[in-house]
């Protein structure tokens, strides 16, 4: 749930899929731009249907292209050998293959990025201000000149075309994230939560992991709640902190971000001590579910600061 607009768009897609296919969703394929959009589309489908169902086949674009084009996949070692062959044909005194391996894999990833961006390889290095950016590939061992790099690129493209190499890159994910997404596919939210926590223990500044953990924890908190009943009780008992926190969670799940923020801000200003901290921490966690640049978050953060200070 990176932005409110993205969330609303995915919710509309979920509704259209249900309108068109009913509970035969498992018979269709839906192509999406990221793993996170897969998670939220499934969440919205579940919210709307309100019962168990077979999910559609959700695929990222590279996976979909690969499935219909059936291009031949080359192992990375084969690609490294291909790159080394082109390199040795251009450079008079090339590194040994063992030395080449120290920087060849990095270069291969960079060439892959060029391909992903649909850039013109012949122009990529045209306007380099500092060839030392490229020299870093060889760790100071006989750096390539710009002309040599252009020739290497041309050789690689020519050899790759001859060998039929052209697989679309697949979005890379951390192992823990893959585990979390697989657990979400099975509705196993505690396992997904644990996987994200392990990822954050290893990479504490991973923003996607923070977002994923917040999303999973929101699902855990709301999965067994009766939304209508909670909201009715929250109106009747505005002083009940637990009910207000639960109601805010339900509002976020339903797309009413501003209502959730306003609810907790109103509650926070009448509390003190540990109770105020509890509401503040919950509100901060809800902030992580929305794009920091979203006007709703900016406004709510300013109101929170005013309430506290």
Secondary structure, 3 states (H helix, E strand, C coil): CCCHHHHHHHHHHHHHHHHHHCCCHHHCEEEECCHHHHHHHHHHHHHHHCCCCCCCEEEEHHHHHHHHHCCCCCCHHHHHHHHHHHHHHHCCCCCCHHHHHHHHHHHHHHHHHHHHCCCCHHHHCCCCCCCHHHHHHHCCCCCCCHHHHHHHHHHHHHHHHHHCCCCCCCCCCCHHHHHHHHHHHCCCHHHHHHHHHHHHHHCCCCHHHHHHHHHHHHHHHHCCCCHHHHHHHHHHCCCCHHHHHHHHHHHHHCCCHHHHHHHHHHHHCCCCHHHHHHHHHHHHHHHCCCCCCCHHHHHHHHHHHHHHC
